[in-house]
Amino acid sequence: MVPKFVALPGTAAIRVLIFLEDNDVVAQRALELSASSLAQLSGSIAHEIRNPLAAVSHAAQLLAESEDLPKADARLVDIIYKQSRRMNGIVENILQLSRREKSRPDIFDLTGWLEEIVEEFLGALPSMKIDLDTGTNNEEVLVLFDRSQLHQAIWKLMENAQQHAGRDGVAPLVSIKMEHLLETGNCMITVEDNGPGIPEEQVAHIFEPFYTTNKQGSGLGLYIARQLCEVNQAELTVDSSPGVGTRFKVRLALARSTVNHGDRLANDSNP
């Protein structure tokens, strides 16, 4: 606490008003302002980069279509094209951070939603093997979350799992599991890969912006996923077993809670 003294008007006696200011609150506000300003600046820079980057990528694509292009030059053009795509991914992630909208949560069935996003992901990567487990019953699992932001977060987790799945002698596999935690009023989505795992000293850093263990990664995907979860009052955590795989867990709130296992949903009785 930092005291501030303000003299009050009056002639009879000395009167002073004392304000106690919490340094932690002031520091947090300053940090939020700095983060907001940085996001706006980064967004402006990314926007300016995107147009010339698109021109470079398009030029590389046209060169690659040339019939007279030597093989050695074709390899260089391919490098330009791939790196342009990578840079464009970084630009899009930065723009997504800078223009992130407020959460607009609504209630929807997570079981059907997960089936849809897995089908969509397999449509983009038909060779990928994904094991989806939504439980043994067919009951609705209603959650409260911004549907678009949950899509972005889970998609990024699935992309990350796809990039790291598989190891020597083991075919790539991504597992997605949903657990209905009635006792706590929460639901858990686990996205797991069967890759080599993350070394213990790196686990604490993987949600930091621009930190990546993948040479082709931007280091922003997991950071954005956690930000999207936090703005919806959800929790994104990770644990990893070297030589076995990595598990990302999203704990989010159920839209309704139960009194006990034998009762109907408590909110069903509300008008």
CYANA upper distance limits for C-alpha pairs under 8 A (distance plus 0.5 A):
  1 MET  CA     20 LEU  CA      6.40
  1 MET  CA     21 GLU  CA      5.91
  1 MET  CA     22 ASP  CA      5.24
  1 MET  CA     23 ASN  CA      6.39
  2 VAL  CA     20 LEU  CA      6.09
  2 VAL  CA     21 GLU  CA      5.62
  2 VAL  CA     22 ASP  CA      7.04
  2 VAL  CA     23 ASN  CA      7.28
  3 PRO  CA     18 ILE  CA      6.98
  3 PRO  CA     19 PHE  CA      6.07
  3 PRO  CA     20 LEU  CA      5.09
  3 PRO  CA     21 GLU  CA      6.78
  4 LYS  CA     18 ILE  CA      6.10
  4 LYS  CA     19 PHE  CA      5.45
  4 LYS  CA     20 LEU  CA      6.88
  4 LYS  CA     21 GLU  CA      8.03
  5 PHE  CA     16 VAL  CA      6.86
  5 PHE  CA     17 LEU  CA      6.30
  5 PHE  CA     18 ILE  CA      5.22
  5 PHE  CA     19 PHE  CA      6.93
  6 VAL  CA     16 VAL  CA      6.06
  6 VAL  CA     17 LEU  CA      5.60
  6 VAL  CA     18 ILE  CA      6.88
  6 VAL  CA     19 PHE  CA      8.44
  7 ALA  CA     14 ILE  CA      8.25
  7 ALA  CA     15 ARG  CA      6.56
  7 ALA  CA     16 VAL  CA      4.98
  7 ALA  CA     17 LEU  CA      6.77
  8 LEU  CA     14 ILE  CA      8.36
  8 LEU  CA     15 ARG  CA      5.92
  8 LEU  CA     16 VAL  CA      6.06
  8 LEU  CA     17 LEU  CA      7.24
  9 PRO  CA     15 ARG  CA      7.95
 10 GLY  CA     14 ILE  CA      7.86
 10 GLY  CA     15 ARG  CA      7.81
 21 GLU  CA     26 VAL  CA      8.36
 22 ASP  CA     26 VAL  CA      7.01
 23 ASN  CA     27 ALA  CA      6.52
 24 ASP  CA     28 GLN  CA      6.58
 25 VAL  CA     29 ARG  CA      6.71
 26 VAL  CA     30 ALA  CA      6.71
 27 ALA  CA     31 LEU  CA      6.61
 28 GLN  CA     32 GLU  CA      6.68
 29 ARG  CA     33 LEU  CA      6.72
 30 ALA  CA     34 SER  CA      6.61
 31 LEU  CA     35 ALA  CA      6.56
 32 GLU  CA     36 SER  CA      6.59
 33 LEU  CA     37 SER  CA      6.61
 34 SER  CA     38 LEU  CA      6.50
 35 ALA  CA     39 ALA  CA      6.54
 36 SER  CA     40 GLN  CA      6.80
 37 SER  CA     41 LEU  CA      6.69
 38 LEU  CA     42 SER  CA      6.43
 39 ALA  CA     43 GLY  CA      6.47
 39 ALA  CA     94 ILE  CA      8.37
 39 ALA  CA     97 LEU  CA      7.25
 39 ALA  CA     98 SER  CA      5.25
 40 GLN  CA     44 SER  CA      6.74
 40 GLN  CA     98 SER  CA      6.12
 41 LEU  CA     45 ILE  CA      6.80
 42 SER  CA     46 ALA  CA      6.51
 42 SER  CA     94 ILE  CA      7.21
 42 SER  CA     95 LEU  CA      8.17
 42 SER  CA     98 SER  CA      7.61
 43 GLY  CA     47 HIS  CA      6.53
 43 GLY  CA     94 ILE  CA      6.62
 43 GLY  CA     95 LEU  CA      5.54
 43 GLY  CA     97 LEU  CA      8.27
 43 GLY  CA     98 SER  CA      5.72
 43 GLY  CA     99 ARG  CA      8.18
 44 SER  CA     48 GLU  CA      6.87
 45 ILE  CA     49 ILE  CA      6.79
 46 ALA  CA     50 ARG  CA      6.67
 46 ALA  CA     91 VAL  CA      5.79
 46 ALA  CA     92 GLU  CA      8.31
 46 ALA  CA     94 ILE  CA      7.21
 46 ALA  CA     95 LEU  CA      7.03
 47 HIS  CA     51 ASN  CA      7.93
 47 HIS  CA     91 VAL  CA      8.04
 47 HIS  CA     95 LEU  CA      7.75
 48 GLU  CA     52 PRO  CA      8.28
 49 ILE  CA     53 LEU  CA      6.58
 49 ILE  CA     91 VAL  CA      8.15
 50 ARG  CA     54 ALA  CA      6.61
 50 ARG  CA     88 ASN  CA      7.35
 50 ARG  CA     91 VAL  CA      7.29
 51 ASN  CA     55 ALA  CA      6.97
 52 PRO  CA     56 VAL  CA      6.81
 53 LEU  CA     57 SER  CA      6.71
 53 LEU  CA     84 SER  CA      7.10
 53 LEU  CA     87 MET  CA      8.44
 53 LEU  CA     88 ASN  CA      7.66
 54 ALA  CA     58 HIS  CA      6.56
 54 ALA  CA     84 SER  CA      8.34
 54 ALA  CA     88 ASN  CA      8.42
 55 ALA  CA     59 ALA  CA      6.60
 56 VAL  CA     60 ALA  CA      6.72
 56 VAL  CA     81 TYR  CA      8.45
 56 VAL  CA     84 SER  CA      7.75
 57 SER  CA     61 GLN  CA      6.74
 57 SER  CA     80 ILE  CA      7.85
 57 SER  CA     81 TYR  CA      5.95
 57 SER  CA     84 SER  CA      6.19
 57 SER  CA     85 ARG  CA      7.79
 58 HIS  CA     62 LEU  CA      6.78
 59 ALA  CA     63 LEU  CA      6.72
 60 ALA  CA     64 ALA  CA      6.66
 60 ALA  CA     77 VAL  CA      6.21
 60 ALA  CA     78 ASP  CA      7.95
 60 ALA  CA     80 ILE  CA      7.08
 60 ALA  CA     81 TYR  CA      6.15
 61 GLN  CA     65 GLU  CA      7.10
 61 GLN  CA     77 VAL  CA      8.39
 61 GLN  CA     81 TYR  CA      7.28
 62 LEU  CA     66 SER  CA      7.37
 63 LEU  CA     69 LEU  CA      8.00
 63 LEU  CA     77 VAL  CA      7.61
 64 ALA  CA     69 LEU  CA      7.82
 64 ALA  CA     74 ALA  CA      6.71
 64 ALA  CA     77 VAL  CA      6.94
 64 ALA  CA     78 ASP  CA      7.82
 69 LEU  CA     73 ASP  CA      6.96
 69 LEU  CA     74 ALA  CA      6.69
 70 PRO  CA     74 ALA  CA      6.58
 71 LYS  CA     75 ARG  CA      6.82
 72 ALA  CA     76 LEU  CA      7.18
 73 ASP  CA     77 VAL  CA      6.67
 74 ALA  CA     78 ASP  CA      6.62
 75 ARG  CA     79 ILE  CA      6.88
 76 LEU  CA     80 ILE  CA      6.84
 77 VAL  CA     81 TYR  CA      6.67
 78 ASP  CA     82 LYS  CA      6.62
 79 ILE  CA     83 GLN  CA      6.53
 80 ILE  CA     84 SER  CA      6.49
 81 TYR  CA     85 ARG  CA      6.81
 82 LYS  CA     86 ARG  CA      6.79
 83 GLN  CA     87 MET  CA      6.62
 84 SER  CA     88 ASN  CA      6.56
 85 ARG  CA     89 GLY  CA      6.79
 86 ARG  CA     90 ILE  CA      7.05
 86 ARG  CA    216 GLN  CA      7.43
 86 ARG  CA    217 GLY  CA      8.13
 86 ARG  CA    218 SER  CA      8.17
 87 MET  CA     91 VAL  CA      6.73
 88 ASN  CA     92 GLU  CA      6.62
 89 GLY  CA     93 ASN  CA      6.72
 89 GLY  CA    218 SER  CA      7.91
 90 ILE  CA     94 ILE  CA      6.76
 90 ILE  CA    218 SER  CA      6.06
 90 ILE  CA    220 LEU  CA      8.03
 91 VAL  CA     95 LEU  CA      6.66
 92 GLU  CA     96 GLN  CA      6.54
 93 ASN  CA     97 LEU  CA      6.82
 93 ASN  CA    220 LEU  CA      7.17
 93 ASN  CA    221 GLY  CA      7.94
 93 ASN  CA    224 ILE  CA      8.44
 94 ILE  CA     98 SER  CA      6.75
 95 LEU  CA     99 ARG  CA      6.65
 96 GLN  CA    100 ARG  CA      6.27
 97 LEU  CA    224 ILE  CA      7.68
102 LYS  CA    231 VAL  CA      8.19
103 SER  CA    145 PHE  CA      8.47
103 SER  CA    146 ASP  CA      6.28
103 SER  CA    149 GLN  CA      8.08
103 SER  CA    231 VAL  CA      6.93
103 SER  CA    232 ASN  CA      6.83
104 ARG  CA    145 PHE  CA      7.96
104 ARG  CA    146 ASP  CA      5.54
105 PRO  CA    144 LEU  CA      6.37
105 PRO  CA    145 PHE  CA      4.81
105 PRO  CA    146 ASP  CA      4.28
105 PRO  CA    147 ARG  CA      7.32
105 PRO  CA    232 ASN  CA      7.91
106 ASP  CA    143 VAL  CA      8.48
106 ASP  CA    144 LEU  CA      5.96
106 ASP  CA    145 PHE  CA      6.17
106 ASP  CA    146 ASP  CA      6.42
106 ASP  CA    147 ARG  CA      7.54
107 ILE  CA    142 LEU  CA      6.72
107 ILE  CA    143 VAL  CA      6.03
107 ILE  CA    144 LEU  CA      5.27
107 ILE  CA    145 PHE  CA      7.30
107 ILE  CA    255 ALA  CA      6.91
108 PHE  CA    113 TRP  CA      8.38
108 PHE  CA    141 VAL  CA      8.46
108 PHE  CA    142 LEU  CA      5.82
108 PHE  CA    143 VAL  CA      6.34
108 PHE  CA    144 LEU  CA      7.52
109 ASP  CA    113 TRP  CA      6.82
109 ASP  CA    140 GLU  CA      6.16
109 ASP  CA    141 VAL  CA      5.73
109 ASP  CA    142 LEU  CA      5.05
109 ASP  CA    143 VAL  CA      7.03
110 LEU  CA    114 LEU  CA      6.48
110 LEU  CA    140 GLU  CA      7.89
110 LEU  CA    141 VAL  CA      5.99
110 LEU  CA    142 LEU  CA      6.55
110 LEU  CA    143 VAL  CA      6.94
111 THR  CA    115 GLU  CA      7.03
111 THR  CA    134 THR  CA      6.73
111 THR  CA    140 GLU  CA      7.11
111 THR  CA    141 VAL  CA      6.67
111 THR  CA    178 MET  CA      8.41
112 GLY  CA    116 GLU  CA      6.82
113 TRP  CA    117 ILE  CA      6.88
114 LEU  CA    118 VAL  CA      6.67
115 GLU  CA    119 GLU  CA      6.72
115 GLU  CA    132 LEU  CA      8.26
116 GLU  CA    120 GLU  CA      6.66
117 ILE  CA    121 PHE  CA      6.56
117 ILE  CA    151 HIS  CA      8.02
117 ILE  CA    155 TRP  CA      8.36
118 VAL  CA    122 LEU  CA      6.62
118 VAL  CA    130 ILE  CA      8.11
118 VAL  CA    132 LEU  CA      8.32
119 GLU  CA    123 GLY  CA      6.68
120 GLU  CA    124 ALA  CA      7.10
121 PHE  CA    125 LEU  CA      6.69
121 PHE  CA    155 TRP  CA      8.35
122 LEU  CA    126 PRO  CA      5.28
122 LEU  CA    127 SER  CA      8.04
122 LEU  CA    128 MET  CA      7.04
122 LEU  CA    130 ILE  CA      8.44
128 MET  CA    162 GLN  CA      8.09
128 MET  CA    172 PRO  CA      7.98
128 MET  CA    173 LEU  CA      7.83
129 LYS  CA    172 PRO  CA      7.48
129 LYS  CA    173 LEU  CA      5.81
129 LYS  CA    174 VAL  CA      6.92
130 ILE  CA    173 LEU  CA      6.45
130 ILE  CA    174 VAL  CA      5.30
130 ILE  CA    175 SER  CA      6.15
130 ILE  CA    176 ILE  CA      7.85
131 ASP  CA    173 LEU  CA      7.91
131 ASP  CA    174 VAL  CA      6.75
131 ASP  CA    175 SER  CA      5.11
131 ASP  CA    176 ILE  CA      6.64
132 LEU  CA    175 SER  CA      6.47
132 LEU  CA    176 ILE  CA      5.35
132 LEU  CA    177 LYS  CA      6.46
133 ASP  CA    175 SER  CA      8.32
133 ASP  CA    176 ILE  CA      6.69
133 ASP  CA    177 LYS  CA      5.16
133 ASP  CA    178 MET  CA      6.78
134 THR  CA    177 LYS  CA      6.38
134 THR  CA    178 MET  CA      5.37
134 THR  CA    179 GLU  CA      7.60
135 GLY  CA    177 LYS  CA      8.42
135 GLY  CA    178 MET  CA      7.25
135 GLY  CA    179 GLU  CA      7.47
141 VAL  CA    180 HIS  CA      7.71
141 VAL  CA    254 LEU  CA      7.92
142 LEU  CA    254 LEU  CA      6.40
142 LEU  CA    255 ALA  CA      5.87
142 LEU  CA    256 ARG  CA      7.52
143 VAL  CA    187 CYS  CA      8.29
143 VAL  CA    252 LEU  CA      7.87
143 VAL  CA    253 ALA  CA      6.53
143 VAL  CA    254 LEU  CA      4.82
143 VAL  CA    255 ALA  CA      4.97
143 VAL  CA    256 ARG  CA      8.14
144 LEU  CA    252 LEU  CA      8.29
144 LEU  CA    253 ALA  CA      6.73
144 LEU  CA    254 LEU  CA      6.65
144 LEU  CA    255 ALA  CA      5.49
145 PHE  CA    149 GLN  CA      8.36
145 PHE  CA    150 LEU  CA      7.36
145 PHE  CA    232 ASN  CA      6.58
145 PHE  CA    252 LEU  CA      8.35
146 ASP  CA    150 LEU  CA      6.62
146 ASP  CA    232 ASN  CA      7.49
147 ARG  CA    151 HIS  CA      6.70
148 SER  CA    152 GLN  CA      6.90
149 GLN  CA    153 ALA  CA      6.71
149 GLN  CA    228 LEU  CA      6.54
149 GLN  CA    229 CYS  CA      8.40
150 LEU  CA    154 ILE  CA      6.53
150 LEU  CA    228 LEU  CA      7.75
150 LEU  CA    229 CYS  CA      7.85
151 HIS  CA    155 TRP  CA      6.35
152 GLN  CA    156 LYS  CA      6.69
152 GLN  CA    225 ALA  CA      7.63
152 GLN  CA    228 LEU  CA      8.45
153 ALA  CA    157 LEU  CA      6.88
153 ALA  CA    224 ILE  CA      7.78
153 ALA  CA    225 ALA  CA      4.81
153 ALA  CA    226 ARG  CA      7.92
153 ALA  CA    228 LEU  CA      6.87
153 ALA  CA    229 CYS  CA      7.64
154 ILE  CA    158 MET  CA      6.59
154 ILE  CA    225 ALA  CA      7.91
155 TRP  CA    159 GLU  CA      6.60
156 LYS  CA    160 ASN  CA      6.62
156 LYS  CA    221 GLY  CA      6.33
156 LYS  CA    222 LEU  CA      7.38
156 LYS  CA    225 ALA  CA      7.07
157 LEU  CA    161 ALA  CA      6.63
157 LEU  CA    191 VAL  CA      7.24
157 LEU  CA    221 GLY  CA      8.30
157 LEU  CA    222 LEU  CA      7.49
157 LEU  CA    225 ALA  CA      7.84
157 LEU  CA    248 PHE  CA      7.88
158 MET  CA    162 GLN  CA      6.54
158 MET  CA    174 VAL  CA      8.12
158 MET  CA    191 VAL  CA      7.27
159 GLU  CA    163 GLN  CA      6.74
160 ASN  CA    164 HIS  CA      6.97
160 ASN  CA    221 GLY  CA      8.32
160 ASN  CA    222 LEU  CA      8.49
161 ALA  CA    165 ALA  CA      6.22
161 ALA  CA    174 VAL  CA      6.80
161 ALA  CA    191 VAL  CA      7.79
161 ALA  CA    192 GLU  CA      7.04
161 ALA  CA    193 ASP  CA      5.63
162 GLN  CA    172 PRO  CA      8.06
162 GLN  CA    173 LEU  CA      8.18
162 GLN  CA    174 VAL  CA      7.06
162 GLN  CA    193 ASP  CA      7.70
164 HIS  CA    193 ASP  CA      7.35
164 HIS  CA    194 ASN  CA      8.27
164 HIS  CA    195 GLY  CA      5.85
164 HIS  CA    196 PRO  CA      8.06
165 ALA  CA    171 ALA  CA      8.38
165 ALA  CA    172 PRO  CA      5.14
165 ALA  CA    173 LEU  CA      6.33
165 ALA  CA    174 VAL  CA      7.13
165 ALA  CA    193 ASP  CA      5.45
165 ALA  CA    194 ASN  CA      5.56
165 ALA  CA    195 GLY  CA      4.73
165 ALA  CA    196 PRO  CA      8.27
165 ALA  CA    245 GLY  CA      8.22
166 GLY  CA    170 VAL  CA      5.92
166 GLY  CA    171 ALA  CA      5.58
166 GLY  CA    172 PRO  CA      4.24
166 GLY  CA    173 LEU  CA      6.99
166 GLY  CA    193 ASP  CA      8.02
166 GLY  CA    194 ASN  CA      5.94
166 GLY  CA    195 GLY  CA      5.03
166 GLY  CA    196 PRO  CA      7.78
167 ARG  CA    171 ALA  CA      7.47
167 ARG  CA    172 PRO  CA      7.78
167 ARG  CA    194 ASN  CA      7.92
167 ARG  CA    195 GLY  CA      5.89
167 ARG  CA    196 PRO  CA      6.44
170 VAL  CA    194 ASN  CA      8.48
172 PRO  CA    193 ASP  CA      8.17
172 PRO  CA    194 ASN  CA      7.08
172 PRO  CA    195 GLY  CA      7.85
173 LEU  CA    193 ASP  CA      6.53
173 LEU  CA    194 ASN  CA      6.41
174 VAL  CA    191 VAL  CA      7.63
174 VAL  CA    192 GLU  CA      6.19
174 VAL  CA    193 ASP  CA      5.17
174 VAL  CA    194 ASN  CA      7.34
175 SER  CA    190 THR  CA      8.26
175 SER  CA    191 VAL  CA      6.34
175 SER  CA    192 GLU  CA      5.53
175 SER  CA    193 ASP  CA      6.82
176 ILE  CA    189 ILE  CA      7.54
176 ILE  CA    190 THR  CA      6.03
176 ILE  CA    191 VAL  CA      5.17
176 ILE  CA    192 GLU  CA      6.86
177 LYS  CA    188 MET  CA      8.44
177 LYS  CA    189 ILE  CA      6.23
177 LYS  CA    190 THR  CA      5.58
177 LYS  CA    191 VAL  CA      7.23
178 MET  CA    187 CYS  CA      7.73
178 MET  CA    188 MET  CA      6.14
178 MET  CA    189 ILE  CA      5.17
178 MET  CA    190 THR  CA      6.95
179 GLU  CA    187 CYS  CA      6.25
179 GLU  CA    188 MET  CA      5.52
179 GLU  CA    189 ILE  CA      7.07
180 HIS  CA    186 ASN  CA      7.42
180 HIS  CA    187 CYS  CA      5.36
180 HIS  CA    188 MET  CA      7.16
181 LEU  CA    185 GLY  CA      6.65
181 LEU  CA    186 ASN  CA      5.69
181 LEU  CA    187 CYS  CA      5.73
181 LEU  CA    188 MET  CA      7.71
182 LEU  CA    186 ASN  CA      7.00
182 LEU  CA    187 CYS  CA      8.25
182 LEU  CA    257 SER  CA      7.41
182 LEU  CA    258 THR  CA      7.18
183 GLU  CA    258 THR  CA      8.24
185 GLY  CA    253 ALA  CA      6.74
185 GLY  CA    254 LEU  CA      6.08
185 GLY  CA    256 ARG  CA      7.86
185 GLY  CA    257 SER  CA      5.88
185 GLY  CA    258 THR  CA      8.09
186 ASN  CA    251 ARG  CA      7.01
186 ASN  CA    252 LEU  CA      6.08
186 ASN  CA    253 ALA  CA      4.97
186 ASN  CA    254 LEU  CA      5.56
187 CYS  CA    251 ARG  CA      6.22
187 CYS  CA    252 LEU  CA      5.92
187 CYS  CA    253 ALA  CA      6.65
187 CYS  CA    254 LEU  CA      6.65
188 MET  CA    249 LYS  CA      7.03
188 MET  CA    250 VAL  CA      6.08
188 MET  CA    251 ARG  CA      5.10
188 MET  CA    252 LEU  CA      6.98
189 ILE  CA    249 LYS  CA      6.11
189 ILE  CA    250 VAL  CA      5.59
189 ILE  CA    251 ARG  CA      7.10
190 THR  CA    247 ARG  CA      6.90
190 THR  CA    248 PHE  CA      6.10
190 THR  CA    249 LYS  CA      4.97
190 THR  CA    250 VAL  CA      6.97
191 VAL  CA    247 ARG  CA      6.21
191 VAL  CA    248 PHE  CA      5.71
191 VAL  CA    249 LYS  CA      7.00
192 GLU  CA    245 GLY  CA      7.48
192 GLU  CA    246 THR  CA      6.09
192 GLU  CA    247 ARG  CA      4.80
192 GLU  CA    248 PHE  CA      6.81
193 ASP  CA    245 GLY  CA      5.85
193 ASP  CA    246 THR  CA      6.09
193 ASP  CA    247 ARG  CA      7.24
194 ASN  CA    244 VAL  CA      6.33
194 ASN  CA    245 GLY  CA      4.80
194 ASN  CA    246 THR  CA      7.44
195 GLY  CA    243 GLY  CA      7.51
195 GLY  CA    244 VAL  CA      6.84
195 GLY  CA    245 GLY  CA      5.13
195 GLY  CA    246 THR  CA      7.54
196 PRO  CA    241 SER  CA      8.49
196 PRO  CA    242 PRO  CA      6.17
196 PRO  CA    243 GLY  CA      4.98
196 PRO  CA    244 VAL  CA      6.43
196 PRO  CA    245 GLY  CA      6.07
197 GLY  CA    240 SER  CA      6.06
197 GLY  CA    241 SER  CA      5.96
197 GLY  CA    242 PRO  CA      4.79
197 GLY  CA    243 GLY  CA      6.20
197 GLY  CA    244 VAL  CA      6.60
197 GLY  CA    245 GLY  CA      4.91
197 GLY  CA    246 THR  CA      5.79
198 ILE  CA    202 GLN  CA      7.04
198 ILE  CA    203 VAL  CA      6.79
198 ILE  CA    240 SER  CA      6.31
198 ILE  CA    241 SER  CA      7.52
198 ILE  CA    242 PRO  CA      6.48
198 ILE  CA    245 GLY  CA      8.27
198 ILE  CA    246 THR  CA      7.45
199 PRO  CA    203 VAL  CA      7.09
199 PRO  CA    240 SER  CA      8.40
199 PRO  CA    242 PRO  CA      6.96
200 GLU  CA    204 ALA  CA      8.21
200 GLU  CA    240 SER  CA      8.38
202 GLN  CA    206 ILE  CA      7.07
203 VAL  CA    238 VAL  CA      8.20
203 VAL  CA    239 ASP  CA      8.09
203 VAL  CA    240 SER  CA      8.18
205 HIS  CA    211 TYR  CA      7.37
206 ILE  CA    211 TYR  CA      6.53
206 ILE  CA    212 THR  CA      7.18
206 ILE  CA    219 GLY  CA      8.48
206 ILE  CA    222 LEU  CA      7.60
206 ILE  CA    223 TYR  CA      8.28
207 PHE  CA    211 TYR  CA      7.88
207 PHE  CA    222 LEU  CA      5.98
207 PHE  CA    223 TYR  CA      5.22
207 PHE  CA    226 ARG  CA      7.72
208 GLU  CA    219 GLY  CA      8.17
208 GLU  CA    220 LEU  CA      8.33
208 GLU  CA    222 LEU  CA      8.48
208 GLU  CA    223 TYR  CA      6.39
209 PRO  CA    219 GLY  CA      6.32
209 PRO  CA    220 LEU  CA      5.77
209 PRO  CA    223 TYR  CA      6.07
210 PHE  CA    218 SER  CA      6.54
210 PHE  CA    219 GLY  CA      4.29
210 PHE  CA    220 LEU  CA      5.89
211 TYR  CA    218 SER  CA      8.27
211 TYR  CA    219 GLY  CA      5.08
211 TYR  CA    220 LEU  CA      7.89
212 THR  CA    217 GLY  CA      6.79
212 THR  CA    218 SER  CA      7.32
212 THR  CA    219 GLY  CA      5.02
213 THR  CA    217 GLY  CA      8.12
219 GLY  CA    223 TYR  CA      7.96
220 LEU  CA    224 ILE  CA      6.52
221 GLY  CA    225 ALA  CA      6.70
222 LEU  CA    226 ARG  CA      6.72
223 TYR  CA    227 GLN  CA      6.80
224 ILE  CA    228 LEU  CA      6.62
225 ALA  CA    229 CYS  CA      6.80
225 ALA  CA    236 LEU  CA      8.43
226 ARG  CA    230 GLU  CA      6.61
226 ARG  CA    235 GLU  CA      7.98
226 ARG  CA    236 LEU  CA      6.22
227 GLN  CA    231 VAL  CA      6.75
228 LEU  CA    232 ASN  CA      7.13
229 CYS  CA    233 GLN  CA      6.89
229 CYS  CA    234 ALA  CA      5.30
229 CYS  CA    235 GLU  CA      6.53
229 CYS  CA    236 LEU  CA      7.02
229 CYS  CA    250 VAL  CA      8.16
230 GLU  CA    234 ALA  CA      5.72
230 GLU  CA    235 GLU  CA      6.72
230 GLU  CA    236 LEU  CA      8.37
233 GLN  CA    252 LEU  CA      7.76
233 GLN  CA    253 ALA  CA      8.46
234 ALA  CA    250 VAL  CA      7.31
234 ALA  CA    251 ARG  CA      6.13
234 ALA  CA    252 LEU  CA      5.16
234 ALA  CA    253 ALA  CA      7.55
235 GLU  CA    249 LYS  CA      8.33
235 GLU  CA    250 VAL  CA      6.07
235 GLU  CA    251 ARG  CA      5.61
235 GLU  CA    252 LEU  CA      7.19
236 LEU  CA    248 PHE  CA      7.44
236 LEU  CA    249 LYS  CA      6.09
236 LEU  CA    250 VAL  CA      5.08
236 LEU  CA    251 ARG  CA      7.07
237 THR  CA    248 PHE  CA      6.27
237 THR  CA    249 LYS  CA      5.79
237 THR  CA    250 VAL  CA      7.19
238 VAL  CA    246 THR  CA      7.80
238 VAL  CA    247 ARG  CA      6.17
238 VAL  CA    248 PHE  CA      4.99
238 VAL  CA    249 LYS  CA      6.68
239 ASP  CA    246 THR  CA      6.56
239 ASP  CA    247 ARG  CA      6.01
239 ASP  CA    248 PHE  CA      7.25
240 SER  CA    244 VAL  CA      8.35
240 SER  CA    245 GLY  CA      6.48
240 SER  CA    246 THR  CA      4.70
240 SER  CA    247 ARG  CA      6.58
241 SER  CA    245 GLY  CA      6.04
241 SER  CA    246 THR  CA      6.77
256 ARG  CA    265 LEU  CA      7.22
256 ARG  CA    266 ALA  CA      7.69
256 ARG  CA    267 ASN  CA      6.69
257 SER  CA    265 LEU  CA      6.69
257 SER  CA    266 ALA  CA      6.70
257 SER  CA    267 ASN  CA      7.71
258 THR  CA    263 ASP  CA      7.42
258 THR  CA    264 ARG  CA      7.39
258 THR  CA    265 LEU  CA      5.44
258 THR  CA    266 ALA  CA      5.96
259 VAL  CA    263 ASP  CA      6.81
259 VAL  CA    264 ARG  CA      8.34
259 VAL  CA    265 LEU  CA      7.69
259 VAL  CA    266 ALA  CA      6.74
264 ARG  CA    268 ASP  CA      7.68
265 LEU  CA    269 SER  CA      8.24
266 ALA  CA    270 ASN  CA      8.15
